[in-house]
Amino acid sequence: MFKPKLFTLIKNRPQEFTSTRILADINAGLIVAFIAIPLSIAFGIASGVAPGKGLITAVVAGFLISFFGGSRVQIGGPTGAFVIIVYGILQQYGTSGLVTATAMAGIFLIVMGLLKFGKVIRYIPDSITTGFTSGIAVVLFSTQINDFLGLGLTSIPANFIDKWTLYIQNLSNISISTIVMGISILLFVMFYPKKFKFFPAPLAALIFSTLTVKFFNLPIDTIFSRFGDITKSMALSPQMPALSFEIIGKLFQPALTIAVLAGVESLLSAVVADSMIGKKHISNTELMAQGIANIGSAFFGGIPATGAIARTAANINNGGRTPIAGIAHAIFILIILLVFMKYIVFIPMVTLAVILFTVAYRMMDFSAFKEIFKAPVSDSLVLLTTFSLTVFVNLIYAIEIGMILASFLFMKRMSDIANIDTAKDDVYEGIDYEYLEEKKNLKGVTVYEINGPFFFGATSRFVEYIEKIKDCKVIILRMRKVPAMDATGYHALYKIYRKCVLSNTGLILCQIQKQPIKVLKNYGFIDILGRANIALNINTAFRKAKDYITYLEEYSNTFHIKK
């Protein structure tokens, strides 16, 4: 059940842990740490917590995800996906509420792993994932306008429209020095040489801008001017979440949203990583590791964490192939944190805004919106609904309504696919050709074929169709194209059976697949109908139909003579 990849590799493939391999993983971990530091600070600030909380999350959760995870190369930590939900929880329940919600989310993730939900989460439609991810990108971008323009706003509403209304009302407060620095950093990041991948663009921009602001004493907002001394917020001091039935009830929905987000994003990241290295992750172990990591992050006052696709890809591209790389990345962040803590406070806020702009740009799936008119209407509707609710309402409603809408549209699509055909030539496929015309012309026999899943979305039309049948002695129901049947499907079939009994019409089921036959056996319908009325193929079904008609004729003649 719980098989951390690190332990299984040590047990089953110890030959992989050569000195060369370990050094390569440590080097990859160092490079990823350089990428993670500015991102962790930026995500912490964007979420509404102290900058150090993002770094604490990267250290604690990053270590635990790699140590206990089901992926060889997963890199964990704070991500942009949580910014909206974390900010909302902080606004409503404060820091203690966030700690509790993060711990609860961790418990939910462990339960998901124990219940083997690893594969179930993969069934969330791409339209929902794309919708809320792109919506998060827009909201994340909008949260950084204040720092990019240097508006100096201290209280910004969470609502998207109110936020932009406030920005527009304060455009006269734009800081020229801040926006010039912001544009300069943006150009710096855009045109940074890709060959310097060992020293990532975000870290280079952070160092360059910090030195520039400090050396020229520019009037630009920094972490220190905004938050003061942050050394206390970076201390790894354990704290217990405040648990009570009242708090758990209030935070149940936000915590579940965090858990679903963490599960989806981590498994998506693991799947991408698998395709890059040609290996397979253990999905349920990965979910439980995410749960352990979020509980650990909450215990040290951090924020929610999950697998980060960009950092995981950077790990792979720089040679990381075992969990040692992720563990090393967390340790390097801790070392850098302890050594350079006093310099972190001089980082300009506009630099972090630019870094988050680039994150939002990568999160936004522009191709999906370009192709929106090419996709099925149902998928486009789900995508736009999820996207709009994420931006204008909140992420919780976006996921809930998106899933409900996607489910209804899926059922509608399946009911449209499922249909019942009368005796056309393809329905007679498999019949002995020498008897085909004779069987087609067999009086009183009607052949129908159900195509597609026989479930509650498709049964009403089926019942209406069959009930219109008149002057029929035998109905042959061919079910070779019915892969699945639910309880409503069975009850519809039983209703038809009762109608056949009342009208003295024979009912023969032909070529039933495994799942439907199991359902019919469980309900005892096979015995009710009679095993003699179950045919393995269409030829046998016609033979049974002919026998039934002969029996009716003989019975009718006998009854007529007696009378």
C-alpha positions in Angstrom: 0.0 0.0 0.0 2.5 2.6 1.2 5.7 2.1 -0.8 8.0 5.2 -0.8 10.1 5.2 -4.0 13.3 6.0 -2.1 12.9 2.9 0.1 11.9 0.6 -2.8 14.9 1.8 -4.8 17.3 1.2 -2.0 15.8 -2.3 -1.4 15.3 -3.4 -5.1 17.9 -1.4 -7.0 20.8 -0.5 -4.7 23.1 -0.5 -7.7 21.6 2.8 -8.9 23.0 4.6 -5.9 26.6 5.0 -7.2 28.7 8.0 -6.2 28.3 9.4 -9.7 24.5 9.1 -9.5 24.4 10.7 -6.0 26.6 13.6 -7.0 24.4 14.2 -10.1 21.3 14.2 -7.9 22.8 16.6 -5.4 23.9 19.0 -8.2 20.3 18.9 -9.6 19.0 19.6 -6.1 21.2 22.6 -5.8 20.0 24.1 -9.1 16.3 23.4 -8.2 16.9 25.1 -4.8 18.0 28.2 -6.6 14.8 28.1 -8.6 12.6 27.4 -5.6 13.8 30.1 -3.3 12.4 33.2 -5.2 9.3 31.2 -6.0 8.7 30.2 -2.4 9.1 33.7 -1.2 6.8 35.1 -3.9 4.1 32.4 -3.3 4.2 33.1 0.4 3.7 36.8 0.0 1.0 36.4 -2.7 -0.9 34.0 -0.4 -1.0 36.7 2.3 1.5 35.1 4.8 4.9 36.3 5.8 7.7 35.6 3.2 9.4 33.1 5.4 6.4 30.8 5.5 6.9 30.0 1.8 10.5 29.0 2.5 9.5 26.9 5.5 7.0 25.1 3.3 9.7 24.5 0.6 12.0 23.0 3.2 9.6 20.9 5.3 7.2 19.8 2.6 9.8 19.5 -0.1 11.8 17.1 2.1 8.9 15.0 3.1 7.5 14.7 -0.4 10.8 13.4 -1.7 11.5 11.2 1.3 8.0 9.5 1.4 6.8 10.1 -2.2 5.9 7.6 -4.9 7.9 9.4 -7.6 11.6 9.2 -8.3 11.9 12.9 -9.2 9.0 14.8 -7.8 9.9 18.2 -6.3 7.4 19.6 -3.8 6.7 22.9 -2.3 4.3 25.9 -2.4 2.7 26.5 -5.8 0.5 29.2 -7.5 -2.5 26.9 -7.4 -2.9 27.5 -3.7 -2.6 31.3 -3.7 -6.3 32.0 -4.1 -7.6 29.5 -1.5 -4.9 30.3 1.0 -5.6 34.1 0.7 -9.3 33.4 1.2 -8.8 31.2 4.3 -6.5 33.9 5.8 -9.0 36.6 5.2 -11.8 34.6 6.9 -10.2 32.4 9.5 -6.7 33.9 10.1 -3.4 32.2 10.4 -4.6 29.5 12.9 -7.4 28.6 10.5 -4.9 28.2 7.7 -2.7 25.9 9.8 -5.8 23.8 10.7 -7.0 23.7 7.1 -3.6 22.6 5.8 -3.3 19.9 8.4 -6.9 18.7 7.6 -6.0 18.6 3.9 -3.0 16.4 4.8 -5.3 14.0 6.6 -7.7 14.0 3.6 -4.8 13.2 1.2 -3.7 10.3 3.4 -7.2 8.9 3.4 -7.4 9.3 -0.4 -4.2 7.3 -0.7 -5.5 4.6 1.6 -8.8 4.4 -0.3 -6.7 4.1 -3.6 -8.0 7.3 -5.1 -4.7 7.8 -7.0 -6.3 6.6 -10.3 -9.7 8.1 -9.6 -8.4 11.7 -9.5 -7.1 11.2 -13.0 -10.7 11.1 -14.2 -11.2 14.8 -13.6 -11.7 16.2 -17.1 -9.0 18.3 -18.7 -11.5 21.0 -19.3 -11.9 21.5 -15.5 -8.2 21.3 -14.8 -7.4 23.8 -17.6 -10.3 26.0 -16.5 -9.2 26.4 -12.8 -5.5 26.5 -13.6 -6.0 29.3 -16.2 -8.3 31.0 -13.8 -5.7 30.8 -11.0 -3.2 32.3 -13.5 -5.4 35.4 -14.1 -6.0 35.9 -10.4 -2.3 35.4 -9.6 -1.4 38.0 -12.2 -3.9 40.5 -10.8 -2.6 40.1 -7.2 0.8 41.5 -8.3 -0.4 44.7 -10.1 0.0 46.7 -6.9 3.6 45.7 -6.4 4.5 46.0 -10.2 3.1 49.5 -10.5 4.2 50.6 -7.0 0.7 51.8 -6.0 1.4 51.5 -2.3 -1.9 49.9 -1.5 -2.0 48.1 1.9 -5.5 46.6 1.9 -6.5 44.9 -1.3 -9.9 43.2 -1.6 -10.0 39.5 -2.6 -12.8 39.9 -5.1 -11.4 40.2 -8.7 -13.7 43.1 -9.8 -13.2 45.1 -6.6 -9.5 44.5 -6.8 -9.2 46.0 -10.3 -11.6 48.8 -9.5 -9.2 49.8 -6.7 -6.2 49.6 -9.0 -7.9 51.9 -11.6 -8.9 54.3 -8.9 -5.3 54.6 -7.8 -3.5 54.8 -11.1 -2.4 58.3 -10.2 -0.2 56.8 -7.5 2.0 54.8 -9.9 5.7 54.9 -8.9 7.8 55.6 -11.9 11.0 54.1 -10.4 9.1 50.9 -9.5 7.5 50.4 -12.9 10.8 51.2 -14.7 12.5 48.6 -12.4 9.7 46.1 -13.1 9.9 46.5 -16.9 13.7 46.1 -16.7 13.5 42.9 -14.6 10.8 41.6 -17.0 13.1 42.1 -20.0 16.0 40.7 -18.0 14.1 37.5 -17.4 12.7 37.3 -20.9 16.1 37.6 -22.6 18.2 35.8 -20.0 20.5 33.3 -21.7 19.1 29.7 -21.5 22.6 28.3 -21.4 23.0 29.6 -17.8 20.5 27.0 -16.6 22.7 26.2 -13.6 22.0 29.8 -12.4 18.2 30.3 -13.1 16.8 33.6 -14.4 14.5 34.2 -11.4 17.5 34.0 -8.9 19.7 36.1 -11.2 17.0 38.7 -11.4 16.5 38.7 -7.7 20.2 39.2 -6.9 20.5 41.9 -9.7 17.5 43.9 -8.6 18.3 43.7 -4.9 21.9 44.9 -5.4 20.6 47.7 -7.7 18.0 49.0 -5.3 20.5 48.8 -2.4 23.4 50.3 -4.2 21.5 53.3 -5.7 19.2 53.6 -2.7 16.1 53.6 -4.9 12.7 54.4 -3.5 11.3 51.0 -4.2 9.3 48.8 -1.8 11.2 45.9 -0.4 10.3 42.9 1.8 11.8 44.8 4.8 9.8 48.0 4.1 6.6 46.0 3.7 7.0 43.3 6.5 9.9 44.5 8.7 12.1 42.0 10.3 11.0 38.6 9.1 13.6 36.4 10.9 11.0 35.3 13.4 8.6 34.1 10.7 11.4 31.9 9.3 12.0 30.0 12.5 11.1 26.3 12.3 9.1 26.4 15.5 6.5 23.6 15.9 2.9 24.7 16.4 -0.3 22.7 16.9 -3.4 23.4 14.9 -6.5 24.5 16.9 -8.9 21.6 16.4 -12.5 21.6 17.5 -15.7 20.3 15.9 -16.8 23.9 15.1 -13.5 24.7 13.4 -13.4 21.4 11.5 -17.0 22.0 10.3 -16.2 25.5 9.0 -12.9 24.4 7.3 -14.0 21.1 5.9 -14.8 22.5 2.5 -11.7 24.7 2.1 -9.5 21.8 3.4 -11.0 19.4 1.0 -10.4 21.8 -1.9 -6.7 22.1 -0.9 -6.5 18.3 -0.8 -8.1 17.8 -4.2 -5.9 20.5 -5.7 -2.8 19.0 -4.1 -3.7 15.5 -5.3 -4.5 16.6 -8.9 -1.4 18.8 -9.3 1.0 16.3 -7.7 -0.3 13.4 -9.8 -0.2 15.5 -13.0 3.3 16.5 -12.2 4.2 12.8 -11.6 2.7 11.8 -14.9 4.7 14.4 -16.7 7.8 13.3 -14.9 7.1 9.7 -15.9 7.0 10.6 -19.5 10.3 12.4 -19.3 12.3 9.7 -17.6 10.5 6.6 -18.8 9.5 5.4 -15.3 6.3 4.9 -13.4 5.3 6.5 -10.1 3.1 4.9 -7.4 0.1 7.2 -7.3 -1.5 6.2 -3.9 1.9 6.4 -2.2 2.3 9.9 -3.7 -1.0 11.0 -2.3 -0.1 9.8 1.2 3.3 11.5 0.9 1.5 14.8 -0.1 -0.7 14.3 3.0 2.3 13.8 5.3 4.0 16.8 3.8 1.0 19.1 4.3 0.7 17.9 7.9 4.4 18.6 8.4 4.1 22.0 6.8 1.2 22.9 9.0 3.1 21.7 12.1 5.9 24.2 11.4 3.5 27.0 10.4 3.9 26.6 6.6 1.3 26.8 3.9 -0.2 24.0 1.6 2.2 22.2 -0.7 2.1 19.9 -3.7 4.3 18.6 -6.5 5.5 21.4 -8.7 5.6 20.6 -12.4 8.1 23.3 -13.4 10.6 22.5 -10.6 10.2 18.8 -11.2 10.9 19.3 -14.9 14.0 21.4 -13.9 15.2 18.6 -11.7 15.0 16.1 -14.5 16.6 18.4 -17.1 19.5 18.9 -14.7 20.1 15.2 -14.1 18.0 14.3 -11.1 16.9 10.7 -11.2 16.3 9.6 -7.6 14.5 11.1 -4.6 17.9 12.2 -3.3 17.7 15.2 -5.6 14.5 16.4 -3.9 15.9 15.8 -0.5 19.0 17.8 -1.4 16.9 20.6 -2.8 15.2 21.0 0.6 18.4 20.8 2.6 20.1 23.5 0.3 17.1 25.8 0.8 17.5 25.4 4.6 21.2 26.1 4.4 20.7 29.2 2.2 18.0 30.3 4.5 20.2 30.2 7.5 23.2 31.8 5.9 21.6 34.5 3.8 18.5 35.3 5.9 19.6 38.8 6.7 19.9 39.7 3.0 16.5 38.3 1.9 14.7 41.3 3.5 16.2 43.6 0.9 14.5 41.8 -2.1 12.3 44.3 -4.0 8.6 43.5 -4.1 8.5 44.4 -7.8 11.0 41.6 -8.5 8.7 39.0 -6.8 5.8 40.5 -8.8 7.7 39.9 -12.1 8.6 36.3 -11.0 4.9 35.6 -10.4 4.0 37.2 -13.7 6.1 34.6 -15.4 4.6 31.8 -13.3 1.1 33.0 -14.3 2.1 33.1 -17.9 3.2 29.5 -17.8 0.0 28.4 -15.9 -2.3 30.0 -18.5 -3.2 27.5 -21.2 -3.6 29.9 -24.2 -3.8 27.0 -26.7 -7.0 25.7 -25.0 -8.7 29.0 -25.4 -7.6 29.4 -29.0 -9.1 26.0 -29.8 -12.2 26.5 -27.8 -14.5 26.7 -30.8 -13.0 23.5 -32.2 -13.7 21.5 -29.1 -17.1 19.9 -28.3 -19.6 22.4 -26.9 -19.8 20.5 -23.6 -16.1 20.7 -23.0 -15.9 24.4 -23.9 -18.9 25.1 -21.6 -17.2 23.3 -18.7 -13.9 25.1 -19.3 -15.4 28.6 -19.5 -17.6 28.0 -16.5 -14.8 26.7 -14.3 -12.5 29.5 -15.5 -15.1 32.2 -14.9 -16.1 31.0 -11.5 -12.4 30.7 -10.5 -11.8 34.3 -11.5 -15.0 36.0 -10.4 -16.3 33.9 -7.5 -13.9 31.4 -5.9 -12.0 28.2 -6.5 -14.3 26.0 -4.3 -17.4 26.8 -6.3 -15.4 26.6 -9.6 -14.4 23.0 -8.9 -17.7 21.9 -7.4 -19.9 23.4 -10.1 -17.4 22.4 -12.8 -17.5 18.7 -11.7 -21.3 18.8 -11.5 -21.7 20.4 -14.9 -19.1 18.0 -16.4 -21.0 15.0 -14.9 -24.4 16.1 -16.3 -22.9 16.8 -19.7 -21.1 13.5 -19.7 -24.4 11.7 -18.9 -26.2 13.6 -21.6 -23.5 12.6 -24.1 -23.7 9.0 -23.0 -27.5 9.0 -23.3 -27.2 10.5 -26.8 -24.7 7.8 -27.8 -26.8 5.0 -26.3 -29.7 4.2 -28.7 -31.9 1.3 -29.8 -32.1 0.3 -33.4 -34.7 -1.8 -35.2 -33.9 -4.6 -37.5 -31.5 -3.1 -39.9 -28.9 -5.1 -41.9 -26.1 -4.5 -39.3 -28.4 -5.7 -36.5 -28.5 -9.1 -38.4 -24.7 -9.3 -38.5 -23.6 -12.8 -37.6 -26.7 -14.6 -38.9 -26.2 -17.6 -41.2 -26.5 -16.1 -44.7 -28.4 -19.1 -46.1 -31.2 -18.5 -43.6 -31.0 -14.7 -43.5 -34.1 -13.8 -45.6 -36.1 -16.6 -43.9 -35.3 -15.2 -40.5 -35.9 -11.6 -41.5 -39.3 -12.6 -42.7 -40.2 -14.7 -39.6 -43.6 -13.3 -38.8 -44.1 -11.8 -35.3 -40.4 -11.5 -34.4 -38.8 -8.1 -33.9 -35.1 -7.6 -33.4 -33.8 -4.6 -31.5 -30.2 -3.7 -30.6 -29.1 -1.5 -27.8 -25.9 0.5 -28.5 -23.9 2.0 -25.6 -24.1 1.9 -21.8 -27.6 1.1 -20.5 -27.9 3.5 -17.6 -30.4 5.9 -16.1 -29.6 8.6 -18.7 -30.7 6.3 -21.6 -33.5 4.1 -20.2 -36.5 6.5 -20.7 -36.2 6.5 -24.5 -35.7 2.7 -24.5 -38.9 2.1 -22.5 -40.9 4.6 -24.7 -39.6 2.9 -27.8 -40.4 -0.7 -26.7 -43.9 0.2 -25.4 -44.9 1.3 -28.8 -44.5 -2.2 -30.2 -47.8 -3.8 -31.3 -48.7 -7.2 -32.8 -45.4 -8.8 -31.9 -45.0 -12.3 -30.7 -41.3 -12.3 -29.8 -38.8 -9.5 -29.0 -35.2 -10.3 -29.5 -33.0 -7.8 -27.6 -29.5 -7.9 -28.9 -27.1 -6.5 -26.2 -23.6 -7.2 -27.7 -22.8 -3.4 -27.7 -23.9 -2.8 -24.1 -20.7 -2.7 -22.0 -22.4 -1.6 -18.7 -25.8 -1.5 -17.1 -26.9 0.2 -13.9 -29.8 -0.3 -11.5 -32.1 2.0 -13.5 -31.2 0.1 -16.7 -32.2 -3.1 -15.0 -35.5 -1.7 -13.8 -36.3 -0.5 -17.3 -35.6 -4.0 -18.6 -37.8 -5.5 -15.9 -40.6 -3.1 -16.8 -40.4 -4.3 -20.5 -40.4 -7.9 -19.3 -43.6 -7.3 -17.3 -45.2 -5.8 -20.3 -44.2 -8.8 -22.4 -45.7 -11.2 -19.8 -49.0 -9.3 -19.8 -49.2 -9.2 -23.6 -48.1 -12.9 -23.9 -45.0 -11.7 -25.9 -41.7 -13.7 -25.7 -38.6 -11.8 -24.6 -35.1 -13.1 -25.6 -31.9 -11.5 -24.6 -29.0 -12.1 -26.9 -25.2 -11.7 -26.5 -25.1 -10.1 -23.0 -21.7 -8.9 -21.9 -20.0 -9.7 -18.6 -21.0 -6.6 -16.5 -24.7 -6.6 -17.6 -25.0 -10.3 -17.0 -23.6 -9.9 -13.5 -26.1 -7.2 -12.7 -29.0 -9.4 -14.0 -27.8 -12.3 -12.0 -27.5 -10.2 -8.8 -31.1 -9.1 -9.2 -32.2 -12.7 -10.0 -33.6 -11.6 -13.4 -31.9 -14.6 -15.2 -34.1 -17.0 -13.2 -37.2 -14.7 -13.6 -36.8 -14.5 -17.3 -35.7 -18.1 -17.6 -32.3 -19.3 -18.7 -33.9 -20.7 -21.9 -34.6 -17.1 -23.0 -30.9 -16.2 -22.9 -29.1 -16.7 -26.2 -25.4 -16.7 -26.8 -25.7 -15.6 -30.4 -28.3 -14.3 -32.9 -28.8 -17.6 -34.6 -29.7 -19.3 -31.3 -32.0 -16.4 -30.5 -33.9 -16.9 -33.8 -34.2 -20.6 -33.1 -35.7 -19.9 -29.7 -38.0 -17.3 -31.2 -39.3 -19.8 -33.8 -39.8 -22.5 -31.1 -41.8 -20.0 -29.0 -44.0 -19.1 -31.9 -44.6 -22.7 -32.7 -45.5 -23.3 -29.1 -48.0 -20.4 -29.2 -49.6 -21.7 -32.3 -50.0 -25.2 -30.9 -51.3 -23.9 -27.6 -53.8 -21.7 -29.5 -55.0 -24.7 -31.6 -55.4 -26.9 -28.6 -57.4 -24.3 -26.7 -59.6 -23.6 -29.7 -60.5 -27.4 -30.1 -61.3 -27.7 -26.4 -63.5 -24.7 -26.5 
